[in-house]
């Protein structure tokens, strides 16, 4: 029994991360309402996101000692990875994601974030060429793109694509794919959970400074708004902290497969928290296509050595 837990506990950890990411989208939408945030000004949204990641960075650094048994010291060799990820993942990815989520439904946002798996396939097979491009991967990528297209077709069967909404979330997924690739590389030399904490802190401060310079403001929150912000901080610190540990001990492709569950959790929590309609045919078909494509990308035959 102990051996079974040791061998498969990482799977439960990966599912826990994707559950947290699925919870994030509807919680952010809830935060816009309860904090509250005037989403007509994009810099108000960036300020809200920046505050979240400053807090998430502090929590992640505090948890580093608990999870890794190492002190989260910032040495010179970590400065480069921290700056790159702070700009690319925290400031870049989440600025796009938060702005896009102010336009689209939370369930739609969760499904679109799953396209990061297919961007990862393109990066590792065509651009960085660290993996072979196979017919299965090409077919899986096509399924994922079809899922995104189906999701963005309205009831009149016309393609609905707004750069301010769906476009920004897809751009955030592309940035996430780059970040996952870099995190896997950095994990070989650094305590990745400490790097995650510092990059959240630096990226969050960058977002806060830019938002304040551009007159971004948020209203004084009620107790419910403060609770939502704390939950968002914990979601980011726990999900990325645990995810960084998984990328260190397992192959990237083995871990990434579980991102297929993010839109499933996202749709479920959007229904529970926001009462969004998740039982429409477009969302269900899109969810199926993207999930199937993700599973195909990461399928390993039983007789494989992997």
C-alpha positions as CSV (number, residue, x, y, z in Angstrom):
1,X,0.0,0.0,0.0
2,X,2.8,2.4,0.9
3,X,4.6,1.6,-2.4
4,X,1.3,2.3,-4.3
5,X,0.9,5.7,-2.6
6,X,4.5,6.6,-3.2
7,X,4.3,5.6,-6.9
8,X,0.9,7.3,-7.7
9,X,0.6,10.1,-5.1
10,X,2.0,12.5,-7.7
11,X,-1.1,11.8,-9.9
12,X,-3.3,13.0,-7.1
13,X,-1.0,16.1,-6.7
14,X,-1.3,16.9,-10.4
15,X,-5.1,16.5,-10.2
16,X,-5.2,18.8,-7.2
17,X,-3.2,21.5,-9.2
18,X,-5.7,21.3,-12.1
19,X,-8.6,21.5,-9.7
20,X,-7.2,24.7,-8.2
21,X,-6.6,26.2,-11.7
22,X,-10.2,25.2,-12.6
23,X,-11.4,27.0,-9.5
24,X,-9.3,30.1,-10.3
25,X,-11.4,31.4,-13.3
26,X,-14.8,31.6,-11.5
27,X,-13.1,32.9,-8.3
28,X,-11.5,35.7,-10.2
29,X,-14.9,36.6,-11.7
30,X,-16.4,36.4,-8.2
31,X,-13.6,38.7,-7.0
32,X,-14.5,41.3,-9.6
33,X,-18.0,41.4,-8.0
34,X,-17.1,41.1,-4.3
35,X,-13.9,43.1,-4.1
36,X,-15.3,45.0,-6.1
37,X,-13.3,46.0,-9.2
38,X,-14.5,48.4,-11.9
39,X,-13.5,46.3,-15.0
40,X,-14.1,49.2,-17.4
41,X,-10.6,50.3,-16.7
42,X,-8.0,47.6,-17.5
43,X,-5.5,49.0,-15.0
44,X,-7.9,48.4,-12.2
45,X,-7.9,44.7,-13.2
46,X,-4.1,44.7,-13.5
47,X,-3.9,46.2,-9.9
48,X,-6.2,43.5,-8.6
49,X,-4.1,40.8,-10.2
50,X,-0.8,42.4,-9.0
51,X,-2.0,42.4,-5.4
52,X,-2.9,38.7,-5.7
53,X,0.5,37.7,-7.0
54,X,2.4,39.7,-4.4
55,X,0.6,37.8,-1.7
56,X,0.9,34.5,-3.6
57,X,4.7,35.1,-3.8
58,X,5.0,35.6,-0.1
59,X,3.0,32.5,0.7
60,X,4.9,30.4,-1.8
61,X,8.2,31.5,-0.2
62,X,6.9,30.6,3.2
63,X,5.8,27.2,1.9
64,X,9.1,26.4,0.2
65,X,10.7,25.3,3.5
66,X,7.7,23.1,4.2
67,X,7.6,21.4,0.8
68,X,11.3,21.2,-0.1
69,X,13.1,21.3,3.3
70,X,15.3,24.1,1.8
71,X,15.5,27.7,2.7
72,X,14.2,30.0,-0.1
73,X,17.4,31.9,-0.5
74,X,17.8,34.2,-3.5
75,X,21.3,33.5,-5.0
76,X,22.8,35.2,-8.0
77,X,22.1,32.3,-10.3
78,X,18.3,32.5,-9.6
79,X,18.1,36.2,-10.7
80,X,17.9,35.5,-14.4
81,X,15.1,32.8,-14.2
82,X,13.2,34.9,-11.7
83,X,13.2,38.0,-14.0
84,X,12.3,35.9,-17.1
85,X,9.4,34.1,-15.4
86,X,8.2,37.3,-13.6
87,X,7.9,39.1,-16.9
88,X,6.7,36.2,-19.1
89,X,4.4,34.2,-16.7
90,X,3.2,36.5,-13.9
91,X,3.1,39.9,-15.5
92,X,2.6,38.9,-19.1
93,X,0.5,35.8,-18.9
94,X,-1.8,36.9,-16.1
95,X,-2.3,40.5,-17.4
96,X,-3.6,38.9,-20.6
97,X,-5.7,36.3,-18.7
98,X,-7.3,38.7,-16.3
99,X,-8.2,41.2,-19.0
100,X,-9.6,38.5,-21.2
101,X,-11.6,37.0,-18.3
102,X,-13.3,40.3,-17.8
103,X,-14.9,39.8,-21.3
104,X,-15.6,36.0,-21.6
105,X,-17.4,33.6,-19.3
106,X,-15.3,31.8,-16.6
107,X,-16.1,28.4,-18.1
108,X,-15.0,29.5,-21.6
109,X,-11.8,30.9,-20.1
110,X,-11.0,27.6,-18.4
111,X,-11.5,25.7,-21.7
112,X,-9.3,28.1,-23.6
113,X,-6.5,27.8,-21.1
114,X,-6.3,24.1,-21.9
115,X,-4.9,25.1,-25.4
116,X,-1.5,25.7,-23.6
117,X,-1.0,21.9,-24.1
118,X,-1.1,22.3,-27.9
119,X,1.1,25.4,-27.8
120,X,3.6,23.3,-25.8
121,X,3.5,20.6,-28.5
122,X,4.3,23.2,-31.2
123,X,7.1,24.6,-29.1
124,X,8.9,21.3,-28.3
125,X,8.5,19.7,-31.7
126,X,8.8,22.6,-34.2
127,X,10.6,25.4,-32.5
128,X,12.9,23.9,-29.9
129,X,12.9,20.4,-31.4
130,X,13.3,18.6,-28.1
131,X,10.7,16.0,-29.1
132,X,9.7,14.3,-32.4
133,X,6.7,15.6,-34.4
134,X,4.4,12.6,-35.0
135,X,1.1,12.1,-36.8
136,X,-0.6,11.5,-33.5
137,X,0.6,14.9,-32.2
138,X,-0.5,16.7,-35.3
139,X,-3.9,15.1,-35.1
140,X,-4.2,16.0,-31.4
141,X,-3.2,19.6,-32.1
142,X,-5.9,19.8,-34.8
143,X,-8.5,18.5,-32.3
144,X,-7.5,21.2,-29.9
145,X,-7.7,23.9,-32.4
146,X,-11.1,22.6,-33.5
147,X,-12.2,22.7,-29.9
148,X,-11.3,26.3,-29.7
149,X,-13.1,27.1,-32.9
150,X,-16.3,25.3,-31.8
151,X,-16.2,27.2,-28.5
152,X,-16.1,30.5,-30.3
153,X,-19.0,29.9,-32.7
154,X,-22.2,31.7,-31.6
155,X,-25.8,30.5,-31.8
156,X,-26.0,31.8,-35.4
157,X,-23.1,29.6,-36.3
158,X,-20.8,32.6,-37.0
159,X,-17.3,32.7,-35.6
160,X,-17.0,34.9,-32.5
161,X,-13.5,36.0,-31.7
162,X,-12.7,39.1,-29.8
163,X,-9.0,39.9,-29.2
164,X,-10.0,41.7,-26.0
165,X,-11.5,38.4,-24.7
166,X,-10.8,35.0,-26.4
167,X,-7.7,36.4,-28.1
168,X,-6.0,37.6,-24.9
169,X,-6.7,34.3,-23.1
170,X,-5.2,32.3,-26.0
171,X,-2.1,34.7,-25.8
172,X,-1.9,33.9,-22.1
173,X,-2.0,30.2,-22.9
174,X,0.9,30.7,-25.4
175,X,2.9,32.4,-22.7
176,X,2.1,29.6,-20.2
177,X,3.4,27.1,-22.7
178,X,6.8,29.0,-22.9
179,X,6.8,29.3,-19.1
180,X,6.2,25.5,-18.6
181,X,9.1,24.7,-21.0
182,X,11.4,27.1,-19.2
183,X,10.4,25.9,-15.7
184,X,11.3,22.4,-16.7
185,X,14.7,23.6,-17.7
186,X,15.2,25.7,-14.6
187,X,14.2,22.8,-12.3
188,X,17.5,21.0,-13.1
189,X,19.6,23.7,-11.4
190,X,17.3,25.6,-9.0
191,X,14.8,25.2,-6.2
192,X,11.8,25.8,-8.5
193,X,9.4,26.5,-5.7
194,X,11.6,29.3,-4.5
195,X,11.9,30.6,-8.0
196,X,8.1,30.5,-8.3
197,X,7.7,32.5,-5.1
198,X,10.2,35.2,-6.1
199,X,8.8,35.5,-9.7
200,X,5.3,35.9,-8.3
201,X,6.6,38.6,-6.0
202,X,8.6,40.5,-8.6
203,X,5.9,40.1,-11.3
204,X,3.1,41.1,-9.0
205,X,5.0,44.2,-7.9
206,X,5.6,45.1,-11.5
207,X,1.9,44.9,-12.2
208,X,1.0,47.0,-9.2
209,X,3.5,49.7,-10.1
210,X,2.3,49.9,-13.7
211,X,-1.3,50.0,-12.6
212,X,-0.7,52.8,-10.1
213,X,1.2,54.9,-12.6
214,X,-1.7,54.5,-15.0
215,X,-4.2,55.5,-12.2
216,X,-5.6,52.0,-11.6
217,X,-7.7,51.9,-8.5
218,X,-9.7,49.3,-6.5
219,X,-12.5,49.9,-4.0
220,X,-12.1,49.1,-0.3
221,X,-13.2,45.5,-0.1
222,X,-15.7,44.0,2.2
223,X,-14.9,40.9,4.3
224,X,-16.1,38.6,1.5
225,X,-13.8,40.4,-1.0
226,X,-10.8,39.9,1.3
227,X,-11.6,36.2,1.6
228,X,-11.8,35.8,-2.2
229,X,-8.4,37.5,-2.5
230,X,-6.9,35.2,0.1
231,X,-8.3,32.2,-1.7
232,X,-6.8,33.4,-5.0
233,X,-3.4,33.9,-3.4
234,X,-3.5,30.4,-1.9
235,X,-4.6,28.9,-5.3
236,X,-1.7,30.4,-7.1
237,X,1.0,29.6,-4.4
238,X,-0.2,26.0,-3.9
239,X,-0.9,25.1,-7.5
240,X,2.3,26.5,-9.0
241,X,4.4,25.4,-5.9
242,X,3.2,21.8,-6.2
243,X,3.4,21.9,-10.1
244,X,7.0,23.1,-9.9
245,X,7.9,20.0,-7.7
246,X,6.2,17.7,-10.2
247,X,8.1,19.2,-13.2
248,X,11.3,18.5,-11.2
249,X,10.6,14.8,-10.6
250,X,8.6,13.8,-13.7
251,X,8.9,14.3,-17.4
252,X,7.1,17.4,-18.6
253,X,4.8,15.4,-20.9
254,X,3.7,13.1,-18.1
255,X,2.7,16.1,-16.0
256,X,1.1,18.3,-18.7
257,X,-1.5,15.6,-19.5
258,X,-3.4,16.5,-16.3
259,X,-4.1,20.0,-17.6
260,X,-6.9,18.4,-19.7
261,X,-8.9,18.3,-16.4
262,X,-8.6,22.1,-15.9
263,X,-11.6,23.0,-18.1
264,X,-13.7,20.2,-16.5
265,X,-13.1,21.6,-13.1
266,X,-13.5,25.2,-14.4
267,X,-16.9,24.4,-15.9
268,X,-18.0,22.7,-12.7
269,X,-17.0,25.6,-10.4
270,X,-18.4,28.1,-12.9
271,X,-21.7,26.4,-12.6
272,X,-21.5,26.1,-8.8
273,X,-20.2,29.6,-8.0
274,X,-21.5,31.8,-10.8
275,X,-24.5,29.7,-12.0
276,X,-23.1,29.8,-15.6
277,X,-24.8,27.6,-18.2
278,X,-22.2,24.9,-18.8
279,X,-24.6,22.4,-20.3
280,X,-24.8,24.0,-23.8
281,X,-23.7,21.9,-26.7
282,X,-20.8,24.1,-27.9
283,X,-19.1,24.1,-24.6
284,X,-19.5,20.3,-24.1
285,X,-18.2,19.5,-27.7
286,X,-15.3,21.9,-27.2
287,X,-14.5,20.3,-23.9
288,X,-14.5,16.9,-25.4
289,X,-12.3,17.8,-28.3
290,X,-9.7,19.6,-26.2
291,X,-9.6,16.8,-23.6
292,X,-9.3,14.1,-26.3
293,X,-6.5,16.0,-28.0
294,X,-4.6,16.5,-24.7
295,X,-4.8,12.8,-24.0
296,X,-3.6,11.9,-27.4
297,X,-0.6,14.3,-27.1
298,X,0.5,12.5,-23.9
299,X,-0.5,8.9,-24.8
300,X,2.3,6.4,-24.2
301,X,1.9,2.8,-25.4
302,X,2.2,0.0,-22.8
303,X,5.3,-1.5,-24.5
304,X,7.0,1.9,-24.5
305,X,10.2,2.4,-22.4
306,X,8.8,5.8,-21.2
